[in-house]
Amino acid sequence: MRKILLIILSLAFVMSCNDDKKTTKNKPLFSSSGNINSVSVIISNEMWKGSVGEAIRGVLTTIVSGLPQDEPSHKINQIPPNVFSGFVTKNRTILKIEMGKAPAIIIAEDVYARPQKVVVIQGQTKEDIINLMNDNSEKILNEFKKEELKEQQRRIHKSLHKNTSIKEKLGLSISFPSAYRIAKEEDNFFWLRKDIRTGDMNIMIYELPFDALKRSDSTVGSIIKLRDSIGKIHIPGAIEGSYMITEEAYAPYLFETIVDNRPTIETKGTWEVKNAFMAGPFIHYAIEDKINNRWVVLEGFTFAPSVAKRNNMFELEAIIKSVKID
């Protein structure tokens, strides 16, 4: 009888341990927090002040292309490992430096909170850490950007504009906040606009015939001509005869990317108003839609003189990348 009782107690203990493990594994995580494009860097004060910190700052504060003034891609908050606990572990994007381990870069999700992206850089020496940072800079930035775009889109979905005419006329859906208004709806052209304290934020949506744009050595020039012609027709300036054009002094940046699983030409640069003193940054996407024999064009541009524009442009990019073409 005693032996049977011991067996029952042992089984109960094993089952209890297994339940504890399941509970720990499935323990609900707190919601992450933090401003958009703000990264917590977990590193000792001594390393932060030296060459490792310099390498980290060199990657995380890469200048954002296409803005009229230099702005870093991220705001950095350095946290020593001995105080990395509690609330400070809940930041949405974390870069963690771990010494005394085999060189490696580890990318994890939802470690301390949800949603969360944690990039761990491990190394035996400072040189290991520096080399891993520099060799994987693009990967690290892309991982953080993907997380922040998702977060920006999550915030946008809290209060969506209930427009239906874009889908009816252009055969696509796009998620944008109710704070935007339809400033112009003309044929198959839409101009969305949001007033901000220092100016306004804008999105243009329209389509072009597929033969209107071809990839070649002169793609940038073709895009400039196309967007300038659109500006002349649809985006007038405050002075009669003025309209938005691409700033002539600086050539735009051109990239190949993917939007809605379709090949896309991405262009970043600055715009100005012909015959007037107005200017700002733009981001322009020409999406291949071969099925419908067209290009779907979405452009975001901001007018906000004398203030930082990185986060404004990031919001516009997040809105544009929510597009779904039928």
C-alpha positions, 0 to 999 in steps of 0.5 A, a space after each residue: 500500500 505504501 509503495 502504491 501511495 509513493 507511486 501516486 505521489 511521484 506521478 502527481 509531482 511529475 505532472 505538477 512540474 510539467 504543468 509548471 513548465 507549460 504555464 511558464 512557457 505559455 505565460 502571457 507577455 505584457 504589451 511592448 511600448 516605446 516611441 516609433 524608431 526608438 531602440 534600447 541598446 543593452 551594453 555596459 557603460 564602458 563599452 558604450 563609450 568606446 569603439 563598440 558603442 561607436 560602431 553601434 551608433 554608426 549603424 543605428 543612426 544611419 542617415 535617412 535618405 531623401 530628407 532635406 536635412 540629415 536625420 538619424 534612422 533611430 533614437 537610441 537609449 543605452 541601458 546598462 545590463 545591471 538595470 535591464 529589468 522590469 519595465 525597461 525590458 518592454 521596449 519594442 526594439 532591443 539590441 543586446 550585446 553579450 560578451 564571452 560567447 561564440 561570435 553570433 547574431 541572434 534575432 528573436 521575437 517577443 522575448 520580454 513583451 509582445 510584439 517585440 524584436 530583440 537582436 543579440 550580438 555575441 562575441 568573445 572580443 570587442 572586435 567580434 562585436 564590431 565586425 558583426 555589427 558592421 557586417 550585418 548592419 543592413 539586416 539589423 536595420 531591416 529587422 527593426 524597420 519591419 517591426 516598426 512598420 507593423 507597429 505603425 500600421 497597428 496604430 493606424 488601424 485604431 481609427 481608419 478612414 471609411 473611404 470606399 471610392 478608392 477601391 471602386 475606382 482603382 481596384 485597390 484597398 489602402 488603410 489610412 487614418 480618419 485624420 486624413 481627408 480626401 482633398 481631391 478626387 478626380 477621375 482615377 486620381 486621389 489626394 489624401 491630406 492631414 493637417 499637422 501643427 507645422 504643416 500637412 502630410 499628403 498622399 497621392 494615389 493614381 494609375 498609369 498605363 504600363 507603357 508610361 514607365 520603363 526600367 532603363 538608365 533614365 528611369 529616374 528622369 522618367 519618374 521626375 517627368 511623370 510626377 512633375 506632370 501630375 503636380 502641374 495638373 493636380 497639386 497647385 501652389 498658393 500663387 497662381 501658376 505655381 505647382 509642385 515639382 521635383 527639386 532640381 538641385 538634388 537627384 532623387 534616390 532610386 531603389 528596387 523593392 517589393 510592395 504587395 508582393 509586386 516589383 516596385 520602383 521606390 524613389 525618395 527625394 525632395 519636392 518644391 513648388 515652382 515659383 514659390 518658396 515651399 519644399 519638403 521630402 517625398 517618397 514615391 512608389 510605382 508598383 507593377 500591376 501587369 495583370 491590369 496592364 498598369 502601374 499603380 502609383 502611390 506617393 507621400 509628401 510632407 510640408 513641415 518647415 523647420 521641424 524633423 520629418 522622419 516620423 512623418 515620412 515613416 507614417 506615410 510609408 506605412 500607409 502606402 505599404 498597406 496597399 492591396 491590389 485586387 
